[in-house]
Amino acid sequence: MKEQRIKRLISEHILCLVLWLLLGHTFATRHRSRSPCDSECECFSWDSSNGSTSSKRFTVNCTGMKIGLFQGFSVTKNLPLNTTDLVVKDYNLGTVDLNSFDNNPFPLNPMLLTAVLSSCHIKILSRVTFQANALIYLETVDLSYNHVMLIQEGTFSHLPSLELILLSNNFLQEVEQGAFRNLPKARMINLSHNALHKIHPGTFDRVPELKILDLSANRLRNLPWKNIYWVTSLQVLRLEGNFWNCSCDMADIININQSLIAGSKAVCRFPEWLNGTLLEQLAPRDFSHCFSDEENSLQKKIAVTLLVMVFLLIWWDQSKMFKNIGQIEFNEHDVLGQSGCVYKGRLKDGREAAIKKHSKVNCECNELKMLLRMSEKGSPHANVVQYYCVEYSSNFSYLALELCHGNLMTALYDYSEEFAVYLEPRNCFSQIASGLNYLHGIGIQHRDIKPQNILWRRTVSDLRFVISDFDLGHITEDESLHKTRYGSLGWCAPELWNLQDRTDAVDIFSLGCVFYFVLTRGERHPFGLVSDMENCQRAIISQDYHFSLSGLQDSYQGSLHMVAEDLLREMICFNPNKRIKASEILKHPLMWNSEQMLTFFLDIGDCIEGGEDPDIVIFKEMLESGAGTVFVGSWMDQLDPPVRSDVQGFYKQRDKLCALLRVVRNKIEHFQKLGDQVREFYFGSREGVVQYYVNRFPKLLSFTYRTLQRSGLMYQNGLVKTKSSLM
């Protein structure tokens, strides 16, 4: 009955959503030829209800009529943005890169709940198959009747909402350990009718809500029963149709909950004297010959003896390595980072700390000077490493600092999948910029901003990013060391390396390089290869001074790409006097949420429609003079037909940027008066209006904001203000 309920649940929720390879983009309209909904597919909306809530769903259903009709990577290249349910059957897809789901990761993507790719000749599932942002809310994946032979580690770890995984009737020979890790909501995994001969220990340990596991009709001879025992949520375990070897290696089966295998009809094939015995009938007596009491007793004695010896060795080793100096204690073998001079330790009051050793004695080291400056200025900033105390030995000084858990390098390379959400600009960049703004505000230049010096520390619900390592720091009031220190290769501003006058802009340059490095997930540097920092520094100080931000196009599309590029160009420009300040970074559109973007467009629209203040007139002229940056010809031509019809009142101004901004403002303001079809194109919300237009015109937000900055107007506290209003 449980199995039938699951099948009914799947049939009720999988109404199919289509992806297509080489065809155009559509929202269930038929104005484009060769659209999946023209002939091969069916598109429709429907209401989903679970008894307490209901939601609008959009489905496209494709069933291949000709084998091989759709091929390769562009299956979902133009998937409708309102798609929730996807089904593709009988198409020869082969290896599918589902990253093509992402039309525009900021934030215009279809948010799929169900994906069915059945009978599509898919062969491999890898850790990148489901990385698309559009799949993050996926609840059901059906990949049955394909040619899948291998599921790699981390394949489904990007899908935290996944509940049902159906992989029956494939050619599976191996499921790598970790393939099903980090699936907090998964309730059913079906691996039946495959060629599995082994299940790795721990394969299902990270699936805490797993209730149904179907391993029937494979080539299994044994299972890691100890691990199965610890999957306490499991209610149904189907095992029939395998080649169970009920020898001593299978003795642990008697410890699992027998209700899991009751009625499964799974039988032993080996050894011969147990051939035909149901697994549920196995009892301790069937394995009594495997271990004698004497053997068990001897094994326990040996294990206890070894544990005691290991404990004594560890205690003896630790007692020799631990150092106590004043208020701090640390283990010299517990090294943090790669410098070899930072250790994990603690204070006498029990607080954990990072203990940093300096060879400077009888005088203040430069880093201590910076830290004491911060202490004098009041409470510590959350995004700057906290200083506890300093102690001295005969040869060294030891700084006790806030203990963090890693740096940006580890976040990008070691925890990239887990930390993706924390590395989004509004979270990561705003924290780092806030810390840097604090330092500049109290007269400190860091002069060595790089990924290794941006640390992170776990909090209850987030990551806190912290600026650290002030060895090369400089107090702006102090001229004694003004022109004698460099930064790190590849991250160092040209004026810092060339021993020119230095301002706070040296840190802005370095931070711009770090931001680009993070935006490209640690794969790109504006001035060259990440693997060749020396060559990057040569490019930075060369007379040509050329940098590239092309990596943003590979990592992001649409408005985020253009807004990020706008900020980075202001951070890493050659002239330090033209670089943006840390306080202005915090106000940049890249740091805005959807509500702030909505408020900006409302205020800009009001400004354009209001009065004839000279500053406003100049602002509108500047907008129109650069309109070609945002669109070419008529902006109406880039709208969907229903949206275009709704704004026909602006037809005579179809080549004016101010008219486009007024349209955005009006549609936000009067959203409730719009027709149902138009509101659907606007994603059903006022914020969706902004999303629609910044997707159609990727440079609209960045160009309007930059023009406002260059005009005589001010944008403060979410309001556009003229000079006269500020007097």
N, C-alpha and C positions, 0 to 999 in steps of 0.2 A: 504493500500500500504506500509506503514511504517513497518507493521508487516511482510509482505511478503519479504521486503528487508532484514530484520533481519534474517529471515529463510534462505534466499539465502546466506547471509553472513556466517551463521553458517555452512551450507552444503558445502560451498566452502573452509572453513578453517579447518573443522574437517575431516581430513583424517585418523585418528585413529592411535594410538600408543599402543603397547601392554605391559602389564606387566604379568609376570608369577611368580608362587609361589615357586616351588621346583626345577626349572630347571636351566640350566647353563647360562653363559654370552655369548652374541654374538653380532657382529656388522653386521648383515644381512648375515653372512657366515653360512655354514651348516656343519661345521666340528665336531659339538658336537651332540650327540644323545639327544633326548627329549627336544630340543630347541623349543620354541614357534613357530619358523618359519619353523620347519620340517613338521608339519602336521596341527596342530590346528590353526595356525596363518599365516598371510602374511606380509612380510616385504618389504618395498620399499622406494626409495628416490624420491622426486619430487621438482619442483621449484614453489615457492610462489611469486606472484607479485601483487602489489596494484596499478600499473600504473606508479609509480615513482621509486620504488625500488623493487628488487627481492632478494630472499634468498633461500638457500638450505634447504629442509625439509626432515626429515626421519620419516617414518610411519611404525608401526606394527599394524596389524588389527586382532583382535581375536574375534571370535564369538563362544560361547560355544555350543558344540554339545551334551554334556551330562551335565545335571544339577549337580552341585557340583564337577565338574572336578578339579577346582582350589579352594583351601580353605585357609582362614586365612591370617597370617601376611606376608608371603613371596611372595605375588603376584608379587611384583616388585623388589624382592631382587637382581636380576641380570639384571635389565633393561639396554639395550644398551646405552652407554654413549652419542651417537650422536642423541638420540631420541628427537623429537620435538612434535610429535602428538601421542596421546594415545587413543585407544578405546577398552573397554572390555564390551562385552554384553553376557547376559545369563550365567553368572557364579555365583555360590553361594559363595560370598565373606563374607557376614555377616558384622562384624565390621572390617573396613579396617584401618590399621595403615600405612599411606602413608610415614612415615619416612623411610620405607624400600626402597624408591626411591633412597636414598643417598648411592651410592657406595663408594664415597670418597669425603667428603666435602672440600678437599683442593687440587686443586679446581676442581677435575674431577667428575662432576655430569652431568647427562642428564639435559638439560634445556628445560623443557616442555612448549609448548605454548598452547596446547589443551589437555584436559583430559575428556574422556567420559567413565563413569562407569554406564552403563544403564542395568536395569533388573538384578542386581547383589545381591539383597536381603540385601542391606545395611540398617542398622537400625538407627544409631546414627551418627551425625556429631558433633564433639567436637572441642575444641580450639587447640588440638594437631593434628587433622586429616591432616591439610595442612601445617605443620611446616617444612616439608622437604626442604632443600636448593634447590633441583631440581625443585621446584614448584614456585620459587620466581618470574619468568617471565611469569607465567601462565596467558593466556588471556581469555580462555573459559573453564568453568566447566559445564558438563552436567551430572546430577545425576538423571535424570528422570526415572520413572518406577522402583523405589526401594521401600523399606519399611521404609523410614526415618520418624520418629515420632517427633524428636526434633532437633533443631539447636541451639547449645549452644553459649553463648556470646563469641565473638572473633574468631569464627570459620574461617572466611575468612580474618582476619586482617593481616595475613602473606603474602597476595597476592596483593601487591600494583599495579600490572599491569592488574588485572582482569577486563574484560569488559563485559562478558556475564555469567550469573549464571542461570542455567536451573534446576529447582527442581519440575517440574510438575509431576502429577500422582504418588505421594507418599502418606503417611499416616500422613502428618504433622499436629500436633495439636498445637504446640507452636514454635514460633521463639523468643528466648530470646533477650531482649534489648541489643544492641551492637553486635549482630551476624553479621551485615553488616557494622561495623565501619571501618574507614580508608581504604576506597575503592575509591581512587581519580579518577579512570578511568572507573568505572563500568557504563555501559550505559543501560543494560537491566537486570531485575530480574523477573523470571517467577516462581510464586508460585501457579499456577492454578491447579485445580483438586486435592485438598487436603482436610484436615478436620480442617482448621484453624477457630477458633471461636473468636480470638482476635488478634489485632496488637498493640503492646506496643507503647506509645508515644516516638518519637525520634528514632524509628527503622531504618529510612532511612535518618536521618539528616546528617550522615557522608558520604553520597554518593553524592558528589556535581555535578556529570555529569549524574545522572540517568535520562534517557529519557523515558523508557518504563517500567511500572510496571504492571504485570498481576496477579490479585488476584481473577480471575473468578473461579466459581465452587468450593467454599468453604462453610463454615458455618458462615460467618461473619454477624453480626447484626449492627455493627457500626465501624467507623474508627476514629482515632485521627485527625480530619480534620484540626485543627490548625497547626499541624505538617506537614501534607500533603501540606498545603498552602505555607509553607516555603521551600519546595523542588522546587525551582524556575526553575530548569532545566527540570522538568517533562513535557513530551509532550503527552504521551498516558497512560491512566489509565483504565484498564479493570476490571469491577466490576460485570458483569452479573453472574447469577447462585448462588447468596447468599441470605440471609434472612434478608434484610435490615429493621431495625426498625426506621421508620422516625418520631420518637417522638421528644420531646424537646431536648434530649441529642444529637440529630443529627443536631441541628440548624446551626452549624458552616459550614455545607456543602455549604450554599449559598454564602460563602465568597471565595471559591476556584474558579480558572479559569474554567468556564463552558465548555470550549473547551476540557478539559481533559476527561469529561464523556459524551460528545456528541456522540450519536450513540452507546453507550455501551449496550443498552437494559436492563440495571439493573433497577429493579423495587422495590418499597416498598412492604413489606409484612405486616407490622404493622405501625401505628394503622389501624383499619379496614376501616376507612373513607378515608385513603390514599392508601389502598391496590390496587396494579396494576399501581400506578403512577410511571412514569419513574423518576429516580433520576435527570436527566437533566431538568425535568419540575418543580422541586421544587422551590418555590419562598418565599420571606420573609413573605408573607401573610399566608403561611402554618404554620408558627411558631409564628404568632403575639400573640397568646394566652399564650406563654411561659413567656414573661416578659412584665410588664406594665411600663409606663414612670416613675411612682412614684418609683417603685422598682429599676429601673436603676439609678435614681437620688440619692436615699438613699444609694445604694451600692457604688456609686462614692464618696459620702461625707464620708462614713465610711473609704473607702480605703485611701483617701487623709489625713484624720485625723490620721490614723494609721501610715502612712508614715512619717508624721511630727513628731509624738511622737518617732518613732524609730530613726530618724535622731538626735533629741535632746538628746536622751539617749546615743547614740553612741558618740556624740560630748562631752557630759559631762564626760563620762567614759574615753575617750581618753585624755581629758585635765588633768585628775587626774593622769593617768598612764604614760604620756610622761615625760621623764627626759632630761634636757639640762645641759651638763657638758662641758664647754669650746667649742671646735669646733664640738662636737658630740651631737646628740640627738637620743633617742631610747625609745621604749615602753617595759617595763619590762614584759608585758604579751605576747609579741610577741617573744616567745622563739624558738631558732633554735637548732635542735639536741636533745639529751637526757641528756646532762650534766647539763642543767639548768642554765648555766652561760654564754651563748652566745645568743645575742638578735639581731633582725633585726633593723637596724637604718640607719642613714645617717649623712653626714657631712654638715657643714654650706654652702658649695658650691653646695649642691644638690646631690652629689654622694651617691649612696646607699653603705652601709657598714655593716659588721658583727661586733658587739660590744662585745668583750670578757672581762668579769670581772674577775680580780684577787684580792685576799685578800692581796697581797704583797704591802706594802706602805713604803715610805721612802727608798726604795732600789729597784734596778732593778730586776724584776722577770726573771726567766731563759728564758722564751719564748721571752721576750723583748730583752734580750741580744742576742739571735740568730737573731732576726729580724733586730736589729741595725747592726749586723755584715754583713748581706746581703746588707743593705743600703750603708754601707761603701765601698762595693766591686763594686758598679756601678749600672747599670740598672737592674731592677727586671727581673727574669726569668719567662717566660710565664707559666711554669708548677710548680711554687712555689707560695704559697699564697702571695699576695702583702700587704705590711704594709703601712698604711697611717699616723697614728699619735697615741699618747698616751695622755690621760687626767687623772687627779687624783681628787678624792673626799676625804673626811676626813677618810674614811675607806678602799677605794678600788682604784685600778688602772684600767683603761679601755683602751684596745687596739682596735683601729679601723682598721679592716682588709678588704680585698676584699670579697665581698658578693658572695657566690656560691649558687647553687640550690639544691645540694644534695651530697651524698657520694656514694662510690662503692656499698654499701649495698642496697641503694634505687635504683640504676641503675640496679642491678641484680634482685631484688625482686619486686619492684614496677613498674619498666618500662622495664622489661626484653625483651618483644617483640619489643618495640619501639627502644630500645638502642642496639639491637643485633649487628647491623653493626658497631656501634661506639666502641664496646668492642672487636673487632677483634684485634689480637696481634699487627699488624703493626701500628694500630692507638693508641690503649689504652696503650700497654706496652711501645712502643717507647716514648710516651709522659712522662710517669712516670719515665722511666729510664733516660730520658734526664734531668728531674728535679733533680733526685737523683745524677746524674753525676755532675750537677752544684753545688749542696751542698757539695759534697766531694771535688770538685775542690777548694772551698773557705774555706775548713777546718772545715766543719760542719757534724757531725753525727746526724741523726734524732733519732734513737734508739726506735722509737715507730711506725714503718711502719705497718699499718693494714688497712683493707677496710674502716673502719670508718674515717680514717685520710687521705684518698684519696678523694678529693672533685671533683665535676664536675660543669662546668658552660657552659651554652648554648652560642654558637656563631651563626653567620648568617647561616652557613652551616654545623656545626660540633659541637662536644662537646670538651671542653678543660678540661683536667684532671690536678688537682692541689694538690701538697703535702702540708699538713697543720699540725697544732698542734705541736709546738716545745717545749712543757712543759718539755720533757725529753731529749731535744737536748743537744749536747755536742760539744764544740769547741776543736778540737784535740790538740791545743797548750796548753790548760788549763788542768792541772792534779788534780786540787783541788777536783773535783767531779767525778773522773775517775771511781771509783769502788763502788759507793754508790747507783746507780739507776738501776732499772729493766725496762723491757718493759711491754707489755700486754700479759697475758696468751694466749698461743697458737701461738703467732706470734714472740716470743722472741728467739733469737739465744742462743744456749747452753752456749757459753762462756760469754754472757751478764748476764744470770741467775746465772751462777756458779761463778760470780765475778772474771773471768779470764781477761787477757789483752784483750782490745777491739780495733778493727780496723774498717775501713769502711765496712768490711765484715759482721758486725752484721746487717747492713741495707740490704745487698744483700740477706742474709738468709731470713729475714722477707719478702722481696719483692718476693722471690721465692715462699713462701707459698701463698702470695696474688695472684701471677700469676696463680698458680694451682687452687686456689679458683675461679678465674674468668673463666679460661678455662673450668671448670666443672660447670659453671653457678651457682656458689654459693652452690653447693651440696656436695663438697668433700674438705677434708683437708689432706695434705700428712701424718699427724701423728695421724689421728683418726677421730672421728665424729665432724662435724661442731657444733653440739649442745653441745659438751662437751669439751670446751677449756682447762679446768683444766687437763683432762686426756691427751690431746694433748701435753701440756707442760711437763707432766711427761714423755711422750714418747720421747720428744726432749732431755731431760737431762739424760735419762737413759743410762746405760752402753751399752745396746744392740744397741741403736740408729738405729731403723728400720723405714723406711718410705715406703709408697706405692703410685705409680703414675698410678694405674690401671684405675682410673677414666677417664684418657685420652682416653682409648680404647672405652669407652662408649660414649664419647662426640665427638671424632674425629677418623678418619681412615687414613690409608696410611701415606704419607710423613709428613703431619702436625703433626700427633701423634708422630712420631719418632723424628722429629726436635724439637718439644716442650719438649719431654722427655729429649733430649740431653741437652738443655739449663737448665731445672729445676734441673737436677742432678748436674750441675756445680754450681748452686746457693745455694742448700741446703745441700751440702756435709758437713760432720762433721768438717773437718779440715778447719778453716777459711783461711789459706794460700793458699788453692787450689780452693777457690771460685772465680768465674769470677768477673771482675770489671765492674762497671756501664758503663764505656766507651766501654767495649767489648760487653756488652749486645746489645748496639745499632748497632753493626756490625754483630750480629749473624744472620744466615739464617732465623730464625723465623721472623725477621723484614724485610726481603727482599720482593720486589715485583717480578713479573714474569720477568721483564727485567733484574733485578739484578741476578736472578737465571740463566737466559740464558747466561749472560756475564760470570758468574762464571764457567759454564761448558765449554764454549768456551775457556776460559783462561786455565783451567785445561787440556783440550785436547791439546792445543798448548804446554803447559809445558811438558806433557808426550812425545809428539812427538819431542820436541826440544832437542838438544845437550846432552852431557854426563857430565854436571856439577855434581860434587860429591853430592851436596845437592839434586839434582833432582833424581839421581840414588837411594839415600837412601829413598827419598819420594816414588818412585815406588816400592821399596822393601817392605816398610811399608804397602803400599796399598795391595800388593799381599799376604802378610802374614796375613792380616785380611780380605781377600776376602770372607771367609765363613760367615762373619757378614752380607754381602749384598746378597749373593746367595749361594746355595748348588749345587754342580755339574756343570752343564752347564747353563750359563745365557741365552743362545739361547732358551732353552726349555721353558722359561717363556714368550716368545714373540708370538704374533699372527702369523699364517702361512704366510700371505703376507709380514709382517715385517721381519720375519725370513728369507724368501727367498731373501729379499733385502740386507741382511747383510751376505750372504754366504761366502763372501770373508774373513770373520773373523772366519771361521769354526774351523781352527786349533787352534785358541786362545779363544775358547768358554768357557774355564775355567779361563780366565785371567780378572781381574777387570780392568786393564789398557786398555785392548781391548774394554771393554764395555764403558769406558769413552771416548775412541777415536771414537766409533760408535756414541755416543750422540753428540760429537763435529762435526763430519762429516755430520750428518743428519741436524744439525742446519745450518752449513755453506753452504751445497748444497741442501737446501730444495727445491728450484725452479726446480731442475733437477729430483726430485722424481716423480714416476708415480702417477696418480690420486688416485688409490686405497690406496697406502701407505700414501699419504698425508691426505687422509680421516681418517686413523687411527691416524695420528698425529694432528687431530683436525683442519687441514687446515692452520696452522701457525707455525712459528719457535718456538714460545713460547709453542705451543702444543707438539712439540718434547720433551721438558723438562717435560711437564705434563705427557706424556705417560710413560717415563722411571722412573720418581719418583713414579708413581703409581705402576708400575710393580716391582720396587725395592725400597720399602719404606725407607730403611736405606741408600740408595745410597748417598743422599745429606749430611745427618748428619755425616756419617762415613768419607766421603771424606773431608769434612770441618774440622772435628776433627783431622784427620790424618795430614792434612796440618798444623794445629796449632801445633801439636807435632813434626813436622819435622823441618828442618833447614830453611824452606822457610817462606816467609812473604806474606800475602795477603793485599795489601794496594791500596786504590783508584781503586778497581776493577782489579788489576794486581797482578799476582804471581811473586814475586821477590826473587832472590837468595841473599845470603850474599854478594857475590862478586859485585852484582849490586848496593848494598846499601853502599859500601865502597867508 
